[in-house]
């Protein structure tokens, strides 16, 4: 590749060795298949394994590169953005559930420790 990708989801051009690809562009599709956040490199690798030549579709900011499929791209990007929101919502829900589980575990450990201390206190009083 004549550009490097990075960023939180691995879909941002962070450096480019060609004037046709600019730093900051987002990869939204590889060989016409829209990529989800986080699997851009996997999609590029798969495309490279299938063929030496492949296409990469970019998006800069909120503007979509205009071409003959711009309307379809907008619909796909809207769907993609909705999926991203769903993924983020699922992630936040998972994090909340994990925090709740950790809190329950902490409370249970405290309860068990309190019971252990009470047992020890009772044993000491018996002696």
Backbone as a ProteinNet text record, in pm:
[ID]
protein_1_A
[PRIMARY]
XXXXXXXXXXXXXXXXXXXXXXXXXXXXXXXXXXXXXXXXXXXXXXXXXXXXXXXXXXXXXXXXXXXXXXXXXXXXXXXXXXXXXXXXXXXXXXXXXXXXXXXXXXXXXXXXXXXXXXXXXXXXXXX
[TERTIARY]
84.2	0	88	36.8	110	60.2	-12	-56.8	-66	-58.2	-69.2	-198.1	-263.3	-387	-365.8	-446.2	-439.3	-564.4	-550.6	-664.6	-732	-830.7	-900.3	-957.4	-1014.7	-1076.2	-991.8	-873.2	-785.4	-831.8	-911	-963.3	-927.2	-833.2	-794.4	-656.4	-640.3	-508.8	-423.6	-315.7	-229.6	-105.4	-68.1	39.8	20.6	67.7	49.3	175.3	210.7	326.1	281.9	156.4	102.8	12	15.1	-70	-218.8	-251.2	-391.3	-467.5	-396.4	-460.4	-410.1	-502.8	-464.8	-479	-389.9	-393.5	-526.7	-587.4	-714.6	-836.2	-819.8	-931.7	-967.1	-1095.2	-1143.8	-1171.5	-1128.4	-1160.7	-1299.4	-1390.5	-1525.9	-1558.5	-1480.4	-1508.6	-1380.7	-1374.5	-1265.5	-1330.2	-1295.5	-1356.1	-1508.7	-1560.7	-1704.7	-1777.1	-1708.6	-1771.3	-1741.7	-1845.6	-1826.6	-1760.3	-1664.6	-1590.5	-1648.8	-1652.6	-1693.9	-1571.4	-1597	-1484.9	-1408.5	-1278.9	-1196	-1153.4	-1221	-1179.4	-1127.3	-1085.8	-1036.1	-910.7	-814.4	-690.5	-716.2	-808.2	-842.1	-903.2	-987.7	-1049.8	-944.5	-850.5	-743.5	-655.7	-620.5	-537.9	-606.8	-736.2	-811.4	-814.4	-833.5	-836.8	-700.7	-593.2	-458.4	-430.7	-482.5	-459.4	-534.5	-652.5	-732.3	-678.2	-625.9	-583	-478.1	-390	-289.3	-355.9	-459	-527.4	-662.3	-692.6	-822	-855.1	-981.2	-1023.1	-1050.7	-1021.6	-1049.1	-1131.6	-1242.5	-1329	-1305.7	-1286.9	-1256.4	-1370.5	-1370.2	-1463.8	-1383.3	-1405.5	-1335.3	-1438.2	-1426.7	-1521.3	-1661.5	-1753.6	-1891.5	-1921.1	-1820.4	-1842.3	-1809	-1892.2	-1869.1	-1809.3	-1708.2	-1653.4	-1764.3	-1789.3	-1898.9	-1859.2	-1942	-1926.5	-2063.8	-2068.6	-2199.2	-2281.7	-2222	-2296.2	-2310.7	-2302.4	-2305	-2432.6	-2546.4	-2671.6	-2669.3	-2628	-2617.6	-2517	-2404.4	-2303.2	-2361.6	-2440.2	-2500.7	-2591.8	-2670.6	-2759.1	-2676.5	-2571.7	-2486.9	-2416.1	-2370.1	-2301.1	-2397.5	-2521.3	-2620	-2644.3	-2655.8	-2672.4	-2549.7	-2433.1	-2306.6	-2300.3	-2339	-2338.8	-2435.7	-2552.9	-2648.6	-2590.4	-2520.4	-2456.1	-2349.9	-2275.8	-2171.6	-2234.6	-2348	-2417.6	-2462.7	-2515.7	-2557.8	-2439.7	-2325.5	-2206.1	-2162.1	-2162.6	-2122.9	-2220.3	-2348.7	-2449	-2426.9	-2400.5	-2372.3	-2248.3	-2144.7	-2021.4	-2048	-2123.7	-2154.7	-2237.6	-2332	-2414.2	-2327.5	-2235.5	-2144.9	-2059.4	-2010.2	-1929.1	-2011.6	-2137.3	-2224.4	-2248.4	-2276.4	-2299	-2174.9	-2058.6	-1933.3	-1912	-1939.7	-1927.6	-2023.1	-2146.2	-2243.3	-2197.4	-2142.7	-2092.1	-1977.6	-1886.4	-1774	-1822.4	-1922.7	-1977.8	-2043.5	-2120	-2180.3	-2072.7	-1966.2	-1855.9	-1790.8	-1770.8	-1710.8	-1798.8	-1927.8	-2021.7	-2021.1	-2018.7	-2015.9	-1886.5	-1773	-1646.1	-1650.5	-1706.6	-1718.6	-1807.9	-1919.3	-2009.9	-1939.7	-1867.9	-1796.6	-1687.7	-1618.8	-1515.2	-1576.9	-1690.3	-1759.1	-1803.1	-1857	-1896.7	-1776.6	-1664.7	-1543.6	-1496.4	-1498.1	-1455.9	-1548.9	-1679.4	-1775.1	-1751.9	-1725.5	-1694.5	-1569.6	-1466.6	-1343.7	-1369.6	-1451	-1483.5	-1556.5	-1651.4	-1725.6	-1633.1	-1541	-1446.3	-1357.9	-1315.3	-1229.8	-1307	-1435.7	-1517.6	-1540.5	-1547.1	-1565.6	-1443.2	-1328.4	-1203.9	-1185.2
-118.8	0	124.1	226	351.2	447.4	393.7	474.4	384.3	445.7	371.9	412.9	315.3	344.8	327.3	395.5	387.9	450	506.2	566.5	465.6	512.3	430	302.7	314	198.4	142.7	199.2	148.3	176.5	282.6	311.2	451.2	516.7	652.8	648.8	720.6	731.1	822.1	767.4	845.3	895.9	833.1	884.9	829.2	906.6	866.1	897.4	805.8	824.8	852.8	888.4	920.1	1042.9	1129.6	1249.8	1219.4	1098.9	1066.8	1024.7	996.1	960.9	1058.6	1124.6	1226.8	1179.1	1229.4	1200	1249.8	1168.1	1206.5	1143.4	1091.3	1024.4	898	863	741.2	635.4	513.7	402.5	352.1	349.6	302.7	173.2	141.1	18.1	-33	-163.5	-229.2	-322.5	-301.7	-377.5	-369.2	-254.9	-232.9	-284.9	-355.8	-407.1	-314.6	-262.5	-167.8	-235.6	-165.6	-219.8	-165.5	-251.5	-206.2	-151.7	-66.4	-14.2	-130.3	-125.6	-227	-338.9	-358.2	-468.3	-419.2	-294.1	-237.7	-309.7	-329.1	-396.3	-539.1	-606.2	-742.4	-743.2	-646.2	-638	-609.8	-521.4	-491.2	-614.5	-682	-802.3	-909.6	-928.8	-1028.3	-991.1	-863	-817.9	-837.5	-810.9	-829	-975.9	-1064.7	-1207.4	-1256.9	-1200.3	-1243.3	-1189.6	-1066	-1002.6	-896.3	-874.4	-769.4	-632.8	-618.1	-489.7	-498.1	-393.7	-384.3	-237.5	-209.4	-69.9	-41.1	81.7	129.1	256.1	264.2	382	462.2	592.9	681.2	777.9	831.4	936.6	1036.4	1164.3	1266.7	1348.2	1347.1	1421.3	1371.8	1464.3	1427.3	1424.2	1456.5	1456.2	1318.8	1273.2	1146.1	1179	1103.3	1123.5	1098.7	1198.9	1189.3	1102.1	1009.3	928	879.4	786.1	743.2	668.1	625.3	551.8	633.2	765.2	848.9	829.5	818.3	800.4	667.2	562.9	431.9	435.9	507	520.3	588.4	691.5	762.4	669.2	588.2	493.9	390.4	339.2	240.7	302.5	426.8	491.8	519.7	555.2	574.9	444.2	335.9	203.7	170	198.9	173.5	253.6	381.5	464.6	410.3	360.6	300.9	176.2	94.5	-24.7	15.5	122.7	169.7	214.1	282.9	325.5	202.9	101.5	-21.3	-89.8	-94.9	-157	-79.3	53.1	136.4	118	109.7	87	-48.4	-151.2	-283.6	-280.5	-208.6	-198	-129.8	-21	51.9	-35.1	-110.2	-199.2	-308.4	-362.5	-465.5	-409.1	-287.6	-224.5	-201.3	-157.8	-135.5	-266.1	-372.9	-503.3	-552.1	-528	-568.2	-489.1	-358.6	-277.1	-328.1	-361.2	-412.9	-546.2	-633	-761.9	-741.9	-652.5	-625.2	-569.6	-484	-427.9	-538.2	-626.3	-738.4	-827	-853.8	-934.6	-866.7	-736.1	-662	-670.5	-652.3	-658.4	-797.7	-900.1	-1037.4	-1065.3	-1017.7	-1035.3	-966.3	-846.3	-773.7	-850	-904.7	-980.5	-1103.5	-1175	-1295	-1259.6	-1150.7	-1107.6	-1069.9	-1002.6	-964.7	-1089.1	-1188.7	-1314.3	-1385.3	-1386	-1449.7	-1380.7	-1249	-1174.7	-1201.1	-1210.3	-1239.9	-1379.7	-1477.9	-1612.6	-1613.2	-1541.7	-1534.8	-1470.2	-1366.3	-1296.1	-1391	-1468.3	-1563.4	-1673.1	-1720.1	-1821.4	-1767.7	-1643.6	-1583.3	-1564.8	-1531.9	-1513	-1646.2	-1755.4	-1886.3	-1929.6	-1886	-1927.2	-1849.5
0	0	0	-60	-63.4	43.4	140.1	253.1	374.9	492.3	618.4	687.2	749.9	820.6	970.3	1045.9	1191.5	1248.7	1366.2	1433.4	1523.6	1597.4	1695.7	1634.1	1514.2	1449.9	1335.3	1311.7	1208.1	1066.6	1048.5	915	864.4	930.6	892.8	827.6	716.9	653.3	742	796.6	886.1	814.3	704.9	620.7	480.7	382.6	243.3	164.2	75.8	-10.3	-154.9	-170.1	-303.1	-292	-390.5	-384.2	-408.5	-452.4	-480.3	-354.9	-246.2	-119.4	-14.4	54.5	150.7	295.1	376.4	519.1	576.7	662.6	724	659	537.4	472.5	548.8	547.9	613.7	508	535.6	446.1	484.9	386.9	415.3	341.6	237.4	162.5	97.2	84.1	12	-89.6	-215.7	-326.1	-323.7	-288	-287.8	-166	-78.7	43.4	159.5	221.2	330.1	449	506.2	619.8	748.5	849.3	981.9	1052.1	1151.8	1228.6	1289.5	1276.5	1338.3	1245.4	1132.1	1044.3	910	903.2	777.3	730.6	820.5	781.3	736.9	803	763.5	623.4	593.4	460.5	354	384.6	289.3	268.4	376.7	366	282.7	306.2	229.3	81.6	52.2	-87.1	-153.2	-79.4	-134.5	-164.1	-80.4	-101.7	-224.7	-251.5	-365.1	-497.2	-493.7	-617.6	-587.3	-682.8	-663.8	-666	-748.1	-758.8	-688	-613.6	-548.7	-530.2	-503.8	-486.7	-340	-303.4	-167.9	-182.5	-112	-115.4	10.8	-7.3	104.3	129.9	249.5	289.4	369.5	344.4	420.4	497.2	628.6	710.6	686.2	660.1	632.7	483.8	402.1	258	201.4	111.5	43.4	-92.9	-131	-264.7	-366.4	-449.5	-545.1	-663.3	-696.4	-816.1	-856.6	-949.7	-1000.8	-897.7	-787.4	-684.8	-556.2	-566.4	-446.8	-364.2	-431.2	-357.7	-282.2	-351.6	-288	-173.9	-195	-90.8	32.8	11.4	125.3	204.7	132.8	200.7	277.5	213.9	280.1	400.2	384.3	496.4	611.6	579.8	684.9	759.2	682.7	744.7	828.3	773	842.5	973.2	966.6	1087.4	1191.6	1146.9	1240.8	1304.9	1225.3	1281.1	1383.8	1353.2	1444.6	1576.4	1567.2	1688.2	1767.6	1696.8	1764.1	1832.4	1763.6	1821.5	1943.9	1935	2049.3	2165.3	2134.8	2238.9	2306.2	2225.5	2281.9	2370	2324.9	2403.1	2536.9	2533.1	2656.3	2750.2	2694.9	2775.9	2839.1	2762.2	2815.6	2927.9	2908.3	3013	3139.5	3122.8	3238.6	3312.4	3236.7	3299.5	3372.4	3315	3379.8	3509.9	3506.3	3629.3	3736.6	3696.6	3793	3850.7	3767.2	3814.9	3913.2	3880.8	3970.1	4103.8	4099.5	4224.1	4308	4242.5	4315.5	4377.9	4302.9	4355.2	4475.4	4467.3	4578.4	4702.8	4685.3	4798.6	4859.8	4774.7	4824.9	4901.7	4850.7	4923	5058.6	5062.2	5189.2	5287	5237.1	5323.4	5380.6	5294	5339.6	5441.2	5418.7	5512.9	5647.3	5643.9	5767	5843.8	5773.5	5838.2	5900	5825.7	5877.6	6005	6005.4	6124.6	6243.1	6215.6	6322.9	6380.2	6292.2	6340.1	6427.5	6381.6	6461	6596.5	6596.7	6721.4	6816.1	6763.4	6846.7	6901.1	6820.1	6865.7	6974.7	6960.3	7063.5	7195	7185.5	7305	7376	7302.8	7363.4	7443.4	7397.7	7466	7589
[MASK]
+++++++++++++++++++++++++++++++++++++++++++++++++++++++++++++++++++++++++++++++++++++++++++++++++++++++++++++++++++++++++++++++

